[in-house]
């Protein structure tokens, strides 16, 4: 890899990935709307990825060995990107999500073939520009985006189905902070009646994985998660240990009111395809305490 384009890539694990590319001596072009600067050393192009003309104009005659798309949420965005980059790259990596499996209900770790993008219907007429609709159909948006790239391949396409990400002082989700507040105040944590575990990945590990995947040759969907599932109780215990509190009591609530990282369905992914291709994952138990410490810092309760 000599030249890479990262769409998004200016915060959280996208920022770490871009920094890894730069450290490897790769020429990196970051495309975003200008709301955040690109990491030092990267070429920064300001464009609206939802506007095909804007994206084409910003890119000019640039071409890339690999494009890494960190912010593709809808089939419309995928459709635009497929056309814009058709003659600009040979390989396209889309950061996808464990949420593509949100319609499955199985206690088993889910393999990639459980959701085959080649067989998914695509509906560009749905109100994908409506933030409320998109938020309520996050997994479906990602499924259909994968399908657009897969069905009419203009380049080698890879979708990295990322587990829930933990760690880093720059975690912007506030999910661990929610637990710190509840535990610090000795208040119960709301969970669904049938609360299931999930697979996770550390923020540095997903950046490492994406760097590795960008430089590989395989295509299709691939799961990215650390070994070992974590339950809500596992996460709460790590938070309690960090802030000097005690593990909370749990209160059953409707699913929509449940605390973060408590799930009515099983969110465990099988990572054997990635390990078979040569990536070595850590175990979640090896880094959970560190991830909590990184995100919460020094808590005063």
N, C-alpha and C positions, 0 to 999 in steps of 0.2 A: 504494500500500500504506500502510495506516495502522496495522493491528494484525496482528502475526505471532506464531505459536506455534512454538517450536523444541523438538522432543522430543530430549533429549540436549543437545548444543550447549554443553557446559561444558569441553571440552578440545580441544586441537589445532585443526584448521581449523574445527570447530564454534564454538569460542570466538571465533575471528577473524570468522566470519560474523555472530555475534550482535553483536559490537562494531560491525561495519559497519552493521547495521540500526539500532542505537542512535544512531550518529553521523549517520544520515540522518533522525533525528527520528521514527523508527517506534517505536510501543509494542510491546515485546517481552515475551512470556511464555515462560519456560523451564520445561519439565517434565522432571524426572528423579527418581531415587530418593533424592536427598539426599546422595549420596556426594561431591558436589562443589558448591560454591556457584555460583550464576549470576553472570555478569559484572555489575559495578556498573551500576545503572540499569534492569535487567530485573526484571520480576515473576517470583518463583520459586515454583513449585508443586511439592510433593513428592508423587509418586504412582508406583505400580508399573504400568508400561505393559502388563504381562502380565495385570493384574487389571482387567477391564472396569469393575467397580463402583468400584474405587479411582480409576480414571482419570476416570470420570464425576463422582464426588463432588468431586475436586480441581478440575475445570474449572467446575463449577457451570453458570451460564448464560452463560459467556463464549463469544464468537464471534470469528472471525478472518478476515481477507482471505486469508491464506495460512498453511498449516502446512508446516513443513520438518522432516521426520523423519530424523534423523541415525543412529538406532539401530534400524532395522527389519531384522531378520535372518531372520525366519521367516514362513511364510504364516499361522500362528496370530496372530502380532503384527499382521500386516496386516489380518486378518479383524476383530480387535478394534478397531483404529484406524478401519477403514472404517465400522463401526457407530457408534463414539463421535463421529467428526467429520462424519458424514453431514449433519447439520443445523447444523454449527458453522463450516464453511468452504466456499468456492467453488473453492479450488485447493489441491492437495496435492502437495508435492515430496518424493520419497523419494531419499535418497542411496544409490545402488546401487554397483556395482563392476565392474571389468574381469573379475572372476572369473565373471561370468555366461557368459563365452565359454570357460570352461575345458574344454569338451568338443570344441572346434573345433581342427583341426590344419591350418592354412593359413599360407603365407608372406605372404599379403596382409594389408593393414590391414583390420580387420574393421569393417563397417558395422552400424548398429543393427538392420537387418532380418535379420541372421544369427540373432538370438534374438528371436522375436516373442512377447511375453508373452501375447498373446491366445490363442495356440495351445498354451501350456504346461499340462500336467496339474498339478493341485494335490492334495496328500494331507495333510490335517490330522492324520491318525492316526499319522504317523511320530513318533518320539521327539524332537521338536524341543526339549524341555526338558532333554535330556541334553547337557551341555556337550561331551562327547567326540563324540557324533553330530553336533552342530551344527558343531564345528570341522572334522570330516571332510567335511561337506556344506555348506560355506560358500556356494559358488557356487550350489548347488541351492536353498538356503534363500532366497537373494536372487532367483533366477529365479521361484520360486513366490510370493514376496511381491509381486513385480511383477505376476504373473498375477492374484492376488486383487484388487488395485486396478484392474486393467485390465478384467477380465471383468465385474465388477459395479460399474461406476463410480458412486460416490455424489457425485463432484465431478470437476473437471478434474484429471487425474493426469499427473504428469511424473516420470520416473525418470532421475536423473543417474548414468550409469555412469562412475565415477571411476577414473582410472588410479592406479597406485601413486604415493603422495604422498611427496615429499622436502622437507627443509628445516625450519628452525625449531629453536630451542634446546630446545623442549618435545616434540620427537619422542620418543615413548615406546616405539618398537618395538625399539630396540637394534640395528637392522640395519646401519647405517653403523658403529656401534661395533664390531660383529663384524669388519668389514673392517679397521678401525684396529688392532684387537688382533692379527689375523693378520699384517698388513703390518708392524706395529711389531716383532713377534717374528720376522719373516722366515720365517714358516711358510706352506706352500702353502694355496691356497684351493680347496675342493672344489666341483666343478661337474659337471653331468651330461655324459655322453658327447657328446650333441648339444645344445649350449647355445644358447639363442635370446635375442634382444634383446626389449625391451618398450618401451612408451610410458609416460611419467611426467608428473607435473605438480607444480609447486612449491606449497607449502602456502598461500602468499598468493594464488596464481593460482586455486586451487580455491575459496578463499573468495570471491574476486571473481566467479568464474563462478556460484557458487550464488546470490550476491546478485543478479546479472543475471538468472538463470533464474527466480528467485522472482518478479521483477517483470514478467516477460514473459507472453505469452499462449499460446505453443505447448504442446503436450502430447505424451505418448509418451516412449519412451526416447531419450536423447541422450548421446553420448560426450563426455567431458571429458578432454583430454590436451594437453600441449604438442606442438608440432611436433618431429619428430626422435626416433628411437628411441635407446635407450641399451643398451649391452651390459654384461655383468659387467666386462669389461676397461675400459670407459669409466669406470665408477664406481670401480673400484680405482685407476685412474690418478689420478682426482681426489682420492681419499683419500690416496694415496701423496704427491702433491704437497703436500697440506695438512699432513701430519705429518712431512714431510721424509724419507720412506722411498723405497724403490724398488718399482715394480710387482711383484706377487707371481708366483710360479710357480703353475700350475694343476694340480690332481690330479683325475682322473676318479673319481667316486663314484656310488653308486646315487642316484636322484633324491631319495629321502626324506632323504638325508644331505647334499644339496647346500647350499651357502651361500645366504643370502638374495639375492634378485634374480638368481638363475640359474635358468633355466626349461627344462624338457624340451619345452615347446610355445611357439609364438610368441604373445606377448601384445601385439601391436600393434593399436591402435584407429585408425579413420578418424574424424577430427574435422570432416569437411566439412559435416555437418548444422549443427553449431554455428556454424561460420564463415559458412555461408550465411545464417544467421539474424542475423548481425551481431556475434558475439563475436570478438575478436582475441586469438589465443593467442601466447605467446612461443615461442622455440625452446629446447629443453632445454639446448643448448650455451651459451645466454646466462646460465643461472642455476645450472648444476650445481656449479661451484666455490663459489659463494656458499652453496648449500644445504648442501654438505659442511662449510663453515666454520661456518655457523650451528649445525649439529647437534653437531659434534665440539668446537667451541670451541678452546681451546688444549690441544693434546695433548703430553704429555711422554713421549717414547719414547727 
